Amino acid sequence: MKLSSFIDHTLLKPTATRADIVKLCAEAREHSFFAVCLNPVFIPLAKAELAGSGVLVATVCGFPLGAVSSEQKAVEARLSVEAGADEVDMVIHIGAALDNDWDAVEADVRAVRRAIPDAVLKVIIETCFLTDEQKREATAAVVRAGADFVKTSTGFGTGGATLEDVRLMADVIAGLGAQDRVQIKAAGGVRTPDDARAMIEAGASRLGTSGGVALVAGERMGEGY
């Protein structure tokens, strides 16, 4: 298993500088990570740094709270794709999920899907705040809305991905017959190469981590997402 091909090499800290992003992209080039994931302001820089490398540029939308309107998320996503992003990781309306308003959750995702029909859309349900039943309902809403991925976490909540949550998502996706269309991204909580392999075996096809360099070197990552 070549871990590098599963990794979204991530830097979403508000303190990230131009030099940090250049370093992130150089590491992604060196290790052939699937993508970098960064805040929208750095999309043009990342596209330039990664030109010809095959490494994709992913960004975030409605991040990290998910608490802006669907229209705002849609505009943000569209502008990011126009700036060069290949993939967008959006955050659901978490409050609507906690209210069990699944129509609102689905409509929110659907608005972003319509805005970026040709880009990969990953949807963060922020599992740390939800019950297992809410995780199931949120995953189903994301599938119905036409997203390409269900993603566990922002890295800014109270916890990251767990094997149980990845398995739960995979079960829901399979139950809806969408396993050929919808994938899973496990983000946060991937601290060691064994963690990474376990997440993949549980059903994740992408890993969001700031510790990709350590993971592909067979080491435990330090502090970070």
Protein Blocks (a to p, Z undefined) as FASTA:
>chain_A
ZZklmpccddfbfkbcfklmmmmmmmmmmnopabdcddfklmmmmmmmmgonlpacddde
hiaklpacfklmmmmmmmmmmnopabdcddddfklmmnopaklmmmmmmmmmmmmmmbcc
dddehlmlpcfklmmmmmmmmmmnopabdcfbgolambdcdfklmmmmmmmmmmnopmmm
bccddeehiabfklmmmmmmnopabdcdfklmmmmnopacdedZZ
